[in-house]
Amino acid sequence: MVLSQRLVQKQTTQLVMTPQLQQAIKLLQMSNLELSTFIEAEIEENPLLEREDPEGGFDRETDAAPAGDAEIDSGRDADDGAADGLDAPTEPMDSAELATAELPPDPKDAPLDTDYENDWTNDDRAGEDDTRGAQQFADWGGGTGDGLHLEDRLRGETTLRDHLEFQINVQIATPAERMIALALTDQLDESGYFRGTVAEIAERLGVHADAVEAVLSKCQTFDPAGVYARNLAECLAIQLRDRDRFDPAMATLVGHLDLLAQRHVAQIKRLCMVDDADLAEMVAEIRALDPKPGLSFDSTVVQTVVPDILARARGGDGWHIELNADTLPRVLVNQAYFAEVRASARSKAEKDYLNERMASANWLVRALHQRATTILKVASEIVRTQGAFLSRGVQYLKPLTLRDVADVIGMHESTVSRVTSSKFMATPRGVFELKYFFTTAIASTAGGGSHSAESVRYRIREMIARETGRTVLSDDKIVGLLSREGVDIARRTVAKYRESMRIPSSAQRRREKAITL
């Protein structure tokens, strides 16, 4: 066999991901808030881009285009909430059309019987108190005088550390003990538990471990009761001592919290030497305690989910779907500024730069429009399929896959996956991530339509919630009840769904109901 080199021409076809195509895919995956951040960066780099004026609307003399705001209507069947003839528009609505959209009247918009705004001015004493009130407001620093502003006088929120440091300075006298107490405070977690060790504190400060233990005992008397505890049992014991309820029986119960968690009632009664009534009272006292006392000082603001899509019922014949205009950024291309700057450009480099910026701006507007249209198409098909769920509840949630939606709207399955990623829809049932509506199918025993896995979980949870002390359902019993309702499901699947909902086994639930907790 002779080895040789030669030149061969070969023609092939392949998909090339251009930078603009890659960027368009990234835009599709972004939520409205992420998209707003991206738009801000683009506006800083491209002088031809600018945001739409929310008050003045679009400048009709420029090549303006909304960044993906549109609305669609859907017909809904009266029986199952399904919609027919639901088509996403090819062109988005501008702000003027959106503002004039007809919506049903809201009862909350009805006028109030009392004019609270003018109620004070109608008072006979209002005139004589105006001057005095203004003077008091200025004295408090609310005016333009030399005093502090009112908001400067408001006290900030007290943190757990601030609260404990104040008690350290008041109740611990010597500087050495205060230094140890501050070192102990540094080792507290957000729940108020001491996560360090006495030996580490003693070695770091160069003191004896007994001195650290003594200061720790003093700190455990601070408010809120239970701080500086090293574990849950010690935290509960501190609170019970503070209430003067830490007797030998209660101490035994606190020392065997594992048995209490497993509901071994007979063994607990034998160890504590109490009867059913006494044990029920002791457990009620335990449940009234705070296992995480430090969280009462937590001032962290919980970030609520901002929906990207809004879906609401439209009378009795369909659903109204639109993108959330409050979070959806709108941009326009300033054609007038482009013409003015291009007229003054002299060199070829300047003209090439302007042309490149204009092409980039036009592409961005088109990409945002395409993104909005695609999102609305996917949301429309979801509402079409899950209309019964939106109208009646989770038990009517239907099986749905990404391929089902992709086949209907004529797009690839990966595109639908990107659209549903990190996006939320506000519905009359609450705010749901788009992926929540996609559930696997469970076969029906009658051979009819299949059941959604999420609706089956809901039925299992409802069955267990209706249990009484004498009727605890086993997994096999739940399988039988679901089979009567037309759900063909295996026992291991019921066990898997029950564990995913953090529901204990039937034996554990029976022990829980053996005593009133």
C-alpha positions in Angstrom: 0.0 0.0 0.0 1.5 3.3 -1.1 0.9 6.4 1.1 0.6 9.7 -0.8 -0.9 13.2 -0.4 -3.5 14.7 -2.7 -6.0 17.6 -2.8 -9.7 16.7 -2.8 -12.7 19.1 -3.1 -15.7 18.1 -1.0 -19.0 19.9 -0.7 -20.8 19.6 2.7 -23.7 21.5 4.4 -23.5 22.5 8.0 -25.2 25.0 10.3 -22.9 27.8 11.3 -23.7 29.7 14.5 -23.1 33.3 13.7 -22.4 35.7 16.6 -25.8 37.3 16.0 -27.6 33.9 16.1 -25.8 33.0 19.3 -26.9 36.3 20.8 -30.5 35.8 19.7 -30.5 32.4 21.5 -29.2 34.1 24.7 -31.9 36.7 24.5 -34.5 34.0 24.3 -33.3 32.4 27.5 -33.2 35.7 29.5 -36.0 36.8 31.8 -37.4 40.3 31.5 -35.1 41.6 34.3 -32.0 40.0 32.8 -33.0 41.4 29.4 -33.3 44.9 30.9 -29.8 44.7 32.2 -28.6 43.6 28.8 -30.4 46.5 27.1 -28.8 49.0 29.4 -25.4 47.8 28.4 -26.3 48.0 24.7 -27.6 51.5 25.1 -24.3 52.6 26.7 -22.3 51.2 23.8 -24.6 52.2 20.9 -25.3 55.9 20.6 -28.2 55.2 18.1 -30.2 53.3 20.7 -32.4 54.9 23.3 -35.2 53.8 25.6 -38.8 54.6 24.9 -40.1 57.5 26.9 -42.9 56.0 29.1 -44.8 59.3 29.0 -44.3 60.4 25.4 -44.6 57.0 23.7 -42.7 56.3 20.5 -41.2 59.0 18.4 -43.0 58.4 15.1 -40.4 60.2 13.1 -37.8 57.6 14.1 -37.6 53.9 13.3 -39.2 52.9 16.6 -40.0 49.3 17.6 -41.1 47.9 21.0 -38.8 45.4 22.7 -41.3 42.6 22.6 -44.6 43.9 24.1 -47.7 42.3 22.7 -51.0 40.8 23.7 -53.1 38.0 22.5 -56.6 36.7 23.1 -57.7 33.2 23.3 -61.1 31.5 23.1 -61.9 29.1 26.0 -64.2 26.2 25.9 -66.9 26.4 28.7 -66.3 22.7 29.6 -62.6 22.2 30.0 -61.1 25.6 29.5 -59.4 24.7 26.2 -59.0 27.4 23.7 -59.5 27.3 19.9 -58.1 29.6 17.3 -55.4 31.2 19.6 -52.9 32.8 17.4 -50.0 35.1 18.4 -49.9 38.3 16.5 -47.2 38.9 13.9 -46.8 42.5 14.9 -46.6 43.8 18.5 -48.9 46.5 19.8 -47.4 49.8 20.5 -47.9 51.7 23.8 -50.9 53.7 22.5 -52.8 50.6 21.5 -52.0 48.9 24.8 -53.2 51.9 26.8 -56.6 51.9 25.0 -57.2 48.1 25.3 -60.6 47.4 26.6 -60.6 45.6 29.9 -63.5 44.7 32.3 -64.1 47.2 35.0 -62.4 46.6 38.3 -64.6 46.9 41.4 -61.5 48.4 43.2 -61.7 51.4 40.9 -65.1 52.5 42.2 -65.0 55.9 44.0 -64.9 56.0 47.7 -67.7 57.5 49.7 -65.3 59.5 51.8 -62.9 62.0 50.4 -60.0 61.3 52.7 -57.7 63.7 50.8 -59.9 66.7 51.5 -61.3 65.5 54.8 -58.7 67.5 56.9 -59.2 70.7 54.9 -63.0 70.5 55.7 -62.3 70.6 59.4 -63.2 73.9 61.1 -59.9 73.7 63.0 -57.8 73.2 60.0 -57.0 76.8 59.3 -55.9 77.6 62.8 -53.7 74.6 63.1 -51.9 75.0 59.8 -49.2 77.4 61.0 -48.6 75.4 64.2 -48.3 72.1 62.2 -45.9 73.7 59.8 -43.7 75.0 62.6 -43.7 71.6 64.3 -42.7 69.9 61.0 -39.8 72.4 60.6 -38.7 71.8 64.2 -38.6 68.1 63.5 -36.3 68.6 60.6 -38.9 68.0 57.9 -38.5 71.5 56.3 -35.5 73.2 54.8 -34.1 74.5 58.0 -30.9 73.5 59.7 -32.5 70.5 61.5 -32.1 66.9 60.5 -34.6 65.5 58.0 -37.2 63.3 59.4 -35.9 60.1 57.8 -32.5 60.8 59.4 -34.1 60.6 62.8 -35.7 57.2 62.2 -33.9 54.4 64.0 -32.5 51.7 61.8 -33.4 48.0 62.3 -31.6 46.4 65.2 -29.6 43.3 64.3 -29.0 40.3 66.5 -25.4 41.3 67.1 -26.4 44.9 68.1 -29.0 43.5 70.5 -26.5 41.1 72.1 -23.7 43.7 72.3 -25.9 46.0 74.2 -26.6 43.2 76.8 -22.9 42.4 76.9 -22.0 46.0 77.9 -24.8 46.1 80.5 -24.6 42.7 82.2 -20.9 41.8 81.9 -18.7 44.0 84.1 -15.1 43.1 83.4 -13.3 43.9 80.1 -11.8 40.4 79.9 -15.2 38.8 80.1 -16.7 41.2 77.6 -13.9 40.3 75.2 -14.7 36.6 75.6 -18.4 37.4 75.1 -17.7 39.3 71.9 -15.6 36.4 70.7 -18.5 34.0 71.4 -20.9 36.4 69.5 -18.6 36.2 66.5 -19.3 32.5 66.3 -23.1 32.8 66.2 -25.0 31.8 63.1 -28.1 33.6 61.8 -30.3 31.3 64.0 -28.4 32.4 67.2 -26.6 29.1 67.7 -23.0 29.0 68.8 -21.1 27.1 66.1 -17.6 27.4 67.5 -16.0 25.5 70.3 -15.0 26.6 73.8 -11.5 25.1 73.3 -10.9 27.2 70.1 -12.0 30.5 71.8 -9.9 29.7 74.9 -6.8 29.0 72.8 -7.2 32.1 70.6 -7.7 34.4 73.6 -5.1 32.8 75.8 -7.6 32.1 78.7 -8.7 28.9 80.5 -11.6 27.0 79.0 -13.5 27.2 82.3 -13.5 31.0 82.0 -15.0 30.7 78.5 -17.6 28.3 79.8 -18.6 30.7 82.6 -19.1 33.6 80.1 -21.0 31.3 77.8 -23.4 30.4 80.6 -24.0 34.1 81.3 -24.6 34.8 77.6 -27.1 32.0 77.5 -29.3 34.1 79.8 -29.6 36.9 77.3 -32.6 37.8 75.3 -34.0 36.2 73.2 -34.0 33.1 75.2 -32.1 30.2 73.5 -29.3 32.2 72.0 -25.7 30.9 72.3 -27.0 27.3 72.4 -24.8 24.7 70.9 -27.6 22.4 69.6 -31.4 22.2 69.5 -31.7 20.3 72.8 -29.7 23.0 74.6 -31.7 25.8 73.0 -35.0 24.2 74.1 -33.6 23.6 77.6 -32.5 27.3 77.9 -36.0 28.4 77.0 -37.7 26.0 79.4 -35.4 27.2 82.2 -36.4 30.7 81.4 -40.1 29.7 81.8 -39.3 27.6 85.0 -40.5 24.4 83.3 -37.3 22.4 83.1 -38.3 19.6 85.5 -36.8 16.1 85.4 -39.5 14.7 83.1 -39.1 17.6 80.7 -35.3 17.2 80.8 -35.6 13.5 79.9 -37.9 14.5 77.0 -35.5 17.1 75.7 -32.7 14.6 76.0 -34.6 12.1 73.7 -35.8 14.4 70.9 -34.9 11.7 68.4 -37.6 9.4 69.9 -40.0 12.3 69.9 -39.3 12.9 66.2 -40.0 9.2 65.5 -43.2 9.3 67.6 -42.2 6.4 69.9 -44.9 7.3 72.4 -44.7 4.2 74.5 -41.0 4.4 75.0 -41.1 8.1 75.8 -43.8 7.6 78.4 -41.7 4.9 80.0 -38.6 7.0 80.2 -40.3 10.2 81.4 -42.7 8.2 83.7 -45.8 10.2 82.6 -49.2 9.3 81.2 -50.8 10.3 77.9 -52.2 13.5 79.2 -48.9 14.7 80.8 -47.0 13.8 77.7 -49.4 15.7 75.4 -49.0 18.7 77.6 -45.2 18.5 77.6 -45.1 18.1 73.8 -47.4 21.1 73.5 -44.9 23.2 75.5 -42.0 22.0 73.3 -43.9 23.0 70.2 -44.5 26.5 71.6 -40.8 27.2 71.9 -38.7 28.9 69.2 -36.0 26.5 67.8 -34.3 29.4 65.9 -34.5 32.5 68.2 -32.0 34.5 66.2 -34.2 34.6 63.1 -36.5 37.1 64.9 -33.9 39.7 64.1 -33.5 38.7 60.5 -34.2 41.8 58.3 -33.4 40.2 55.0 -35.9 41.3 52.4 -37.3 38.4 50.5 -37.1 39.0 46.7 -40.5 38.2 45.2 -40.8 36.6 41.8 -41.6 39.1 39.0 -43.7 37.5 36.3 -42.7 37.8 32.7 -46.1 36.9 31.3 -49.6 38.0 32.5 -52.6 35.7 32.0 -56.1 36.7 33.1 -59.6 35.6 32.3 -61.4 37.6 29.7 -65.1 37.6 30.6 -66.3 34.1 30.0 -65.0 33.3 26.5 -61.2 33.1 26.8 -57.9 34.3 28.3 -56.0 37.5 27.8 -52.2 37.0 27.6 -49.5 39.7 27.4 -45.9 40.3 28.4 -45.3 42.2 31.6 -44.9 45.8 30.3 -43.5 46.9 33.7 -40.4 44.8 33.4 -40.1 44.5 29.6 -37.6 47.0 28.2 -38.5 49.0 25.1 -35.9 50.5 22.8 -36.0 52.5 19.6 -33.5 53.5 16.9 -33.0 57.2 16.6 -33.0 57.7 12.8 -32.9 61.5 13.1 -29.7 61.4 15.1 -28.2 58.9 12.7 -28.9 61.1 9.7 -27.5 64.2 11.4 -24.3 62.5 12.4 -23.8 60.7 9.1 -24.1 64.0 7.3 -21.2 65.4 9.2 -19.0 62.3 8.9 -16.1 62.8 6.6 -13.8 59.8 6.8 -14.6 56.3 5.7 -13.9 54.9 9.2 -16.5 57.2 10.7 -19.1 56.2 8.1 -18.3 52.5 8.6 -18.7 52.9 12.3 -22.1 54.5 12.0 -23.3 51.9 9.5 -22.1 49.1 11.8 -23.9 50.7 14.8 -27.1 51.2 12.8 -27.0 47.5 11.7 -26.5 46.4 15.2 -29.4 48.6 16.5 -31.8 47.3 13.8 -30.8 43.7 14.5 -31.4 44.2 18.3 -34.9 45.6 17.6 -35.8 42.7 15.3 -34.4 40.2 17.8 -36.4 41.6 20.6 -39.5 41.6 18.5 -38.9 37.9 17.5 -38.3 37.1 21.2 -41.6 38.6 22.2 -43.5 36.8 19.4 -41.9 33.4 20.3 -42.6 33.8 24.1 -46.3 34.7 23.3 -46.6 31.7 21.0 -45.4 29.3 23.7 -47.5 30.9 26.4 -50.5 30.8 24.2 -50.2 27.1 23.7 -49.6 26.5 27.4 -52.8 28.4 28.3 -54.7 26.6 25.5 -53.8 23.2 27.0 -53.9 24.1 30.7 -57.1 26.2 30.6 -58.9 23.8 32.8 -56.2 24.1 35.4 -56.4 27.9 35.4 -60.2 27.7 35.8 -60.7 24.8 38.2 -57.5 23.9 40.0 -54.4 21.7 40.0 -56.4 18.4 39.8 -57.3 19.4 36.2 -53.6 19.8 35.1 -53.1 17.9 31.9 -49.9 16.1 30.7 -47.8 18.3 28.6 -44.3 18.0 27.1 -42.0 20.3 25.2 -42.5 18.3 22.0 -46.2 18.8 22.2 -45.9 22.6 22.3 -43.1 22.6 19.7 -45.2 20.5 17.2 -48.2 22.9 17.5 -46.3 26.2 17.1 -43.9 24.8 14.5 -40.6 25.4 16.3 -37.8 23.1 17.6 -38.1 21.5 21.0 -34.9 23.2 22.1 -36.4 26.6 21.3 -39.4 25.9 23.6 -37.0 24.7 26.3 -35.2 28.0 26.1 -38.4 30.1 26.2 -39.6 28.3 29.3 -36.3 28.7 31.2 -36.4 31.2 34.1 -39.7 32.7 33.1 -42.8 33.0 35.2 -46.5 33.5 34.4 -48.9 35.3 36.6 -52.3 33.6 36.6 -55.5 33.7 38.7 -54.1 30.6 40.5 -50.8 32.3 41.4 -47.4 32.8 39.8 -45.9 29.7 38.2 -42.7 29.0 36.3 -43.5 28.0 32.8 -41.8 24.6 33.3 -44.4 23.9 36.0 -47.0 23.3 33.3 -45.0 20.5 31.7 -45.6 17.2 33.5 -45.3 13.6 32.6 -48.4 11.4 31.8 -49.8 8.6 33.9 -51.9 6.1 32.1 -55.6 5.7 32.7 -57.2 2.4 33.8 -60.2 3.0 31.6 -58.1 3.5 28.5 -59.1 7.1 28.1 -57.0 10.3 28.5 -53.9 10.1 30.7 -53.4 11.9 33.9 -50.8 14.5 34.9 -48.2 13.5 37.4 -48.8 16.8 39.3 -52.5 16.2 39.5 -51.9 12.7 40.9 -49.6 14.2 43.5 -52.4 16.6 44.5 -54.8 13.7 44.8 -52.4 11.8 47.1 -51.9 14.8 49.2 -55.6 15.4 49.6 -56.2 11.7 50.5 -53.6 11.8 53.3 -54.9 15.2 54.5 -58.3 13.7 55.1 -56.9 10.8 57.3 -58.1 10.4 60.8 -56.6 8.6 63.8 -58.2 5.3 62.8 -58.0 5.5 59.0 -54.3 5.9 58.0 -53.9 5.0 54.3 -51.1 2.7 53.3 -49.4 3.1 49.9 -51.3 0.0 48.7 -54.6 1.5 49.8 -53.8 4.7 48.0 -53.1 2.7 44.8 -56.5 1.1 45.2 -58.3 4.4 45.6 -56.5 6.0 42.7 -57.4 2.9 40.6 -61.1 3.5 41.3 -60.6 7.1 40.0 -59.1 5.8 36.8 -55.4 6.3 37.6 -53.1 3.3 36.7 -50.2 3.7 39.1 -47.8 1.4 40.8 -47.2 1.3 44.6 -43.5 2.3 44.2 -44.6 5.4 42.2 -47.0 6.4 45.0 -44.2 6.0 47.5 -41.9 8.1 45.4 -44.5 10.9 45.0 -45.2 10.8 48.8 -41.5 11.1 49.7 -41.1 14.0 47.2 -43.8 15.8 49.1 -42.1 15.1 52.4 -45.0 13.0 53.7 -44.0 10.2 56.1 -44.9 6.6 55.8 -48.2 5.2 57.0 -46.6 3.7 60.1 -45.0 7.1 60.9 -48.3 8.9 60.4 -50.1 6.4 62.6 -47.6 7.1 65.4 -48.1 10.8 65.0 -51.9 10.5 65.4 -51.5 8.3 68.5 -50.9 11.4 70.5 -52.2 15.0 70.1 -49.0 17.0 69.2 
